[in-house]
Amino acid sequence: MKNTNGQSLRCQVEKWLAPSHAMHVHVTRFGRTAGNGRRYVCVETSSPAGARSLFFFRHDDGRWSVFPPTVNWRKSTAEHLLVQVAATTFW
């Protein structure tokens, strides 16, 4: 795994949600995306001013970001074509 340079999940939560000691921070959802199976986490902070939540996405290099990873369209298209060819060849 590459060096994440401050892009761990904890660093990203602190950067984007800026929780203080008086705030409660918790994960409300987590799982994998439907299309490509990449990990995501929804983190919520709550304070007297209200609640805030953000989704964070894990990238292939191990870093976390509020932006989802880009899709490699060439790879996805090639895999889709291979599945179609295999389906028509064997059926």
C-alpha angles and dihedrals in degrees: 000000000000125000107276094206098213095325097114116130091256092052092048093049090050091047099048104029099028096206118198126208089263092058126087115227123194142156110250099179138009138167142101129306117253100236105044106008096241118157123256135179130194112210123192130195122196130195137153087276092060142268129302128186137182137184118235123198128206116228128210092257092058099256124126124226141169086235117077117238115268116253118243095230094186092055093043092049092047092049091048091051092049091053091050092049092047091049094051093043097052100037 
